[in-house]
Amino acid sequence: MKLLLDTCVWGLASNELREEGHDVEWAGDWPVDPGDQTILARAHGERRVLVTLDKDFGELAVLRGTPHSGIIRLVNLAPEDQVRHCLLALDRHGPDLLRGAIVTVEYSRIRFRPPP
């Protein structure tokens, strides 16, 4: 699956997700952080699921109706646990994410908001 990791996601996560066969871009490799709107638009333009720790992307998508190609929000996960939980969300909800679902992942639960 094609993923765009937000700058706040652990940088080494991109390598681990690539090893699992995913096409991954990490915004932390970009020369400048362009801001949430641009990151979400780029992810959507490239048909990438956005992986973030930031709740602002969900607000952009839900409250403002900003188009997206799926969002995974990782909540209060240690850096070394981010990849495992991201893979769990992709395994359970991959097709729905590609249609615009939002998945929030915590240690104790996964919340799913279906595509519009």
KAUR-V960039 format. One record per backbone hydrogen bond with DSSP energy under -0.5 kcal/mol. NH is the residue of the N-H (numbers start at 1). CO is the residue of the C=O. Records with the same first field share a line. If there is no record, write none. Layout:
# KAUR-V960039
NH->CO + CO
This chain:
# KAUR-V960039
3->1 + 23
4->49
5->25
6->51
9->6
13->10
14->11
16->12
17->13
18->14
19->15
20->16
21->18
22->17
23->1
24->22
25->3
27->5 + 25
29->26
30->27
34->32
39->35
40->36
41->37
42->38
43->39
44->40
45->41
46->42
47->44
48->43
49->2
50->70
51->4
52->72
57->54
59->55
60->56
61->57
62->58
63->59
64->59
66->60
71->101
72->50
73->71 + 103
74->52 + 72
75->73 + 105
76->74
81->78
82->78 + 79
83->79
85->81
86->82
87->83
88->84
89->85
90->86
91->87
92->88
93->89
94->90
97->93
98->94
99->95 + 96
100->97
101->96
102->113
103->71
104->111
105->73 + 103
106->104 + 109
111->104
113->102
114->112
